Amino acid sequence: MQPLQTNKIIRGGLIATTVMTIVMLMAPLMGMPKMLIGNMLAHFMHIPVIYGWVAHFMIGTFIAGSYLTYFAPRLRLNRVLKGTLYSLIPFIIAQTVIMPMMGAGFFSANTGAPALMVMGSLIGHLVYGAVLGLTVDAQPVKNAVLA
């Protein structure tokens, strides 16, 4: 992988994860349950909370890498739409694999407000994808739709 590509991945992953995290931390102000992903990861991995948050940002950066390397170059859509569409993949994985693994159940069924948790997760992931699409700017595709 080229250094420029690596820089895009790291920058895009960190920016998108930061914006997603801000939105999720503000969730209670919008009537949603608390979504402290770093705390959840720390509890699950039996590590200090700060490392749970570091893990959250590392995951966001890894996801940015798979977006920029495999997903973005193959779609003929504008950057925001491409990133937003991609964000549905980590959302589905989070709700069908990660949340059950952490004890929250399939589509957050074991939480106090499953529908709100799923909605909050979806909003967070959509924001992540839109920001990721804006920040990494994958190679343009000739004759791109909506570009």
JODA-V555697 format. One record per residue. RES is the residue in one letter. PHI is phi in whole degrees, 0 to 359 (* if undefined). Layout:
res->[RES:RES]
phi->[PHI:PHI]
//
This chain:
res->[M:Q:P:L:Q:T:N:K:I:I:R:G:G:L:I:A:T:T:V:M:T:I:V:M:L:M:A:P:L:M:G:M:P:K:M:L:I:G:N:M:L:A:H:F:M:H:I:P:V:I:Y:G:W:V:A:H:F:M:I:G:T:F:I:A:G:S:Y:L:T:Y:F:A:P:R:L:R:L:N:R:V:L:K:G:T:L:Y:S:L:I:P:F:I:I:A:Q:T:V:I:M:P:M:M:G:A:G:F:F:S:A:N:T:G:A:P:A:L:M:V:M:G:S:L:I:G:H:L:V:Y:G:A:V:L:G:L:T:V:D:A:Q:P:V:K:N:A:V:L:A]
phi->[*:286:303:297:297:299:298:298:297:296:299:297:296:291:294:296:293:297:295:301:296:299:299:290:290:275:309:299:291:256:82:261:289:297:231:269:301:301:295:297:296:299:299:297:268:57:230:300:304:301:287:296:291:299:299:302:289:293:297:300:287:299:297:298:297:291:297:290:278:249:268:303:293:263:252:255:224:291:301:293:297:298:295:294:299:300:298:293:294:295:298:297:297:300:279:256:239:292:298:299:298:271:93:276:87:296:50:59:299:267:264:294:217:305:297:291:296:295:298:297:296:298:300:301:292:296:297:305:297:297:293:300:302:291:269:266:46:299:308:295:260:299:59:296:282:62:281]
//
